[in-house]
Amino acid sequence: MHISKSNLIIYLVATTFFMENLDGTVIATALPEMGNDFGVNAVDVSIGMTAYLLTLAILIPISGWLADRFGSRAIFTTAIAIFTLASIMCGLSTNLWFFTAARILQGIGGALMVPVGRATVLRSTNKENLINAISLITWPGLVAPVVGPAIGGFLTTYASWRWIFFLNVPLGIVGIAFSLWLLKNDQAIEKKPFDTLGFILSGITISGLMYTFEVGRHLTGSYIEACIVWGVSSIFGLLTFFHLQRSPHPLIDLSLLQIPTLSASVWAGSIFRIVLTAVPFLSPLLFQLGFGLDPFDSGLLVLSIFVGNLAMKSITTPILNRYGFRNVMLLNGGLIVLSIYSCSLISPALSFSLIVVTLFFNGAVRSLQFTSLNVIGFSDVPKSKMNSASSMISTVMQLSNALGIAFGSLALSISVFIRNGAIGSPSIADFHSAFLYLAALAVVGILLLMRLDSDAGSLLRKSPVNLKVGNKRG
């Protein structure tokens, strides 16, 4: 079977997307073993997750400028090399400080890999093939956060936590080779000045928000300190907004938000990412704290979400081509509300098969919505603005994913507080209430999508005639 060069580029970028997202969550189940090796408490090792995610969030906005300045091929290949080298350093770490430094370096590579790679695919892909291209790129990123804890738990139990990082090495070497072979520096390099003030202001804003999100992940913490940091970062956020509006060469081009389809991908997409990221975060906690399952068994149950993602992948493009983006996203938004409400009915009395079906259903609608939102976000963006648009959407995705975990924890904490009048250990009923809060938030996402025109993304859809011709040829 012949695979075109353009498809190979898509697979290459999809692989890097998987690597970046996997390494954000894969060490979650390995923290106790890593703490023993480093001579620290397991909770202290979580700084490695925080450092990685924070570096990603801060540096993703500059990826577009670097690609415009030095060329996509150079930046993408260098990013893979940095990520691979950092993975080796993580695997060889003997203390927490060295590991944290390696994770920061890994975050630098990850921040440049995916936005630049995705923009390269978008510029080289025809509009009619954009749905399939984005679907292929998006799917590994959906799978990675779900399978990450299970992979980490398996490697830690049956090999060593160090293999979590060493597995990136062969992928990275192959990725570098394919990047040098497949990509060309045929893009006109734009030597616009770097927005230093925008980078500083946005970095402070994102750092403060990420710190607040990290505190929100836990059921207890310094909430007064978190509120202060939230307030300061909000002030810097306003300063960042005013600066980006006035700068002749802004780090993040806010004028792109005037494109309705991209705006919907940012705002409605953020709501759905928050909601759908919280489900695989809360589910294993429910199974461990409520059902008494061990981490590995609860991780296996959550893999049902992954299977749902996989099942939806092959039919996403035909569905969007036939029914249109707005219709699909609105109907699927309602199914998301239903799927999360179904999660609020999960209890020990429910059969194992029904739990699996419930999580499978959530994974299927999750995959369809994420792919639809990611594709339509780039549908009307000029090719000259693809780097900027990719950087913006990647930054929003990173922040909304972190906020999803924080919102899930907050919803659970509120449920516990309402029931007990104080923060304590959550019951199964508290998890059920948290899922209901998530379902209510998903309704907001549906309302935002209703502002889209009925023909939004129509340029990306293949006509029924083309579909019939393609089917006959197939």
Summary of the structure (lengths in Angstrom):
residues: 474
radius of gyration: 21.6
end to end distance: 13.5
largest distance: 65.2
contacts: 1713
relative contact order: 0.13
helix: 82%
strand: 0%
